[in-house]
Amino acid sequence: MPHPSPEPPPTSPDWPHCGHGTTAEDTVGCRGIHAPGHTSCLAHLTDPDRDAYLDGLIPGADIDHRGTSFAEPLLAALLEALLDPATGHPRIGEARFDSATFHDDAYFVRATFEGHAWFDSVTFQGLAGFDSVTFQGLAGFDSATFQGSAHFDSASFQGYAGFRSATFHDLAWFDSATFQGITKFDSATFKHLARFDSASFQDVSFVRAAFQGIGQFGQTTFEGHASFGSATFQGAVRFRSAIFESDARFDEATFERLITLGPLVCAGRFVLSEATFSGPASLSIAARRLECLRTRWTSTAELRLRYATVDFAHAVFEYPLTIAAAATPFVLPDGHPVDERVLDDAPDAVVRMASLRGVDAAHLVLADVDLSGCLFTGTVHLDQLRLEGACVFDTVPPAVHWRGWRPVRFTQRRTLAEEHHWRASEPSAVQGWNVAVFGAEHIGPLQLAPVYRALRKAFEDGKHEPGAADFYYGEMEMRRHADDIPRSERSLLTAYWALSGYGMRASRALGWLAAAMLVTVVLLMSFGLPKDAPKQEATGTVPAGGGTITFEIDKDEPRNPTGNRFTGERFEKALNVTLNSVVFRSADQDLTTAGTYIEMTSRLAEPVLLGLAVLAVRNRVKR
């Protein structure tokens, strides 16, 4: 059985220390710094020497009691010696309490620290009360341990405030505290309730902080950057009515229980990239941009948003997740709306999706969001995406454009941002295609065709046939321009597009039908109708003695006219033949040999064009 490793020998502090209570095991003894003019710390001075020292203190004096052990009477005597007669509260210059131990409750209520305040590695074994304290210089509580409640209610930190690696074993109250400088809670541990209601931070960092109890930031104001990167929230976390006037970063944070984040307002970016949500999550956020790259959601989640441009690329979720736009400001339980004044200069409150690349959309629901700039390439199970409400896509460029000498007009339809990017990069592109698509890579029709196909299927499953028709048109466009299809198939698709817009453009098919009928009428009037209606003649021989008579009836061959061919009568006959051809019937009209072939061609082509027009109308009105 291995022997346990011996305890490391105690190390001496960096300052001249008291050494009281030295033993064979503890060769260092008391680590309290020498009181000025003495060789013992404040706790081990004789009563007369201690009284003399305290009597010599004046309000605003600098004090240095590193490593000193404070019982409640000793701390009270020290603070009483520093009372300012004008205010009746302690006023301290620079204060050094590094590695000090407060065995009982430590009350610094309404004290003012005019210089730097150092509490690094301090231990509070009882309640630590800093209510209404003012720190005008640096306030350092790095590696401090609060074994009882820590109260910093209404405290004012006017300079740097450091709580790095501090441990709060009980309640940590910072209600209405004001942090006007940089504040660091990096790697701090809150084992119970951590409450920052109505606190105000200029620039705060909670990187790698651990909230083992409830983290409460109701009505907290973050005037500068707020960093919660790699923080762990093991209990409930609440940011109800919190306001972030700049960026808020929660990247790589871990939320282990039920999360109710918000309603809150962020004037900059709200970053949740690579964060993990282990419990049901309800997020109500009004922000300029919400970044959820590679976030992981292992339970149901609902994101109700305003103003935000959302980047959800490569997020992973195993249960239904809803991203919905809120039409009106969020309302607090008391019935008052959330203050959104920090977003007054935003153009609108529309929620825009920036990217869904790499997402498995089988459990994703989007409601009332703008998808005109969303990147879909690389999304898995896109055909199972559910779109609710008014989900808006981009459209083709409006009006008529000129490609050289040829006019170009696009029929309005829903399009993807990637198609805009691809078409704008083509050498023959017309104006109006958006090339400034954020994050778009170089992709082409080969990659876009399956995306359009999947979205078409999603719209069909949602019984939205007109929307599905738009994405069918986009799919066929991408197939027609793709490089992986044979030339013969591409020619067939080009003809299908030119004649009827892939069976989606009734006006185009009707236009071709009208043109075909006009050509048929003109050709029939020119070559198809005979000069006169052929007459039947009967010829025969009558025997002299009477008997059987045999008649032979023959019909003249139709002859082309030699005079005016374009008369009203001939037009009526040609139109009658053409109209019958459209409905696949044969008119009872004598025709020349050329007219017969013209009619046959008309009976083949024109019913097809009529059918394409009917199909296009059906696709637009079908439900």
Secondary structure, DSSP 8 states (H G I E B T S, - for coil): -------------SS-B--TT--SS-SS----B--TTSSS-GGGS-HHHHHHHHHT--TT--EE-TT-EE-HHHHHHHHHHTEETTTTEEEESSEE-TT-EE-S-EE-TT-EE-S-EE-TT-EESS-EE-TT-EE-S-EE-TT-EESS-EE-TT-EE-S-EE-TT-EESS-EE-TT-EEEEEEE-TT-EE-S-EE-TT-EEEEEE-TT-EESS-EE-TT-EE-S-EE-TT-EE-S-EE-TT-EESS-EE-TT-EE-S-EEEEEEEEEEEEE-TT-EE-S-EEEEEEEEEEE-TT-EE-S-EEEEEES-EEE-TT-EESS-EEEEE-SS--B-TTS-B---GGGTTSS----EEEE-TT-BGGGEEEES-B-TT-B-TT-BTGGG-EEES--B-EE---SEEEETTEEEE----EE-HHHHHHHHTSTT--TT-----TT--S--HHHHHHHHHHHHHHHHHTT-HHHHHHHHHHHHHHHHH-SSS-HHHHHHHHHHHHHHTTTT-HHHHHHHHHHHHHHHHHHIIIIIS-SS---EEEE----TT------EEEE------SS----HHHHHHHHHHHHHHHTT---S----HHHHHHHHHHHHHHHHHHHHHHHHHHHHH--
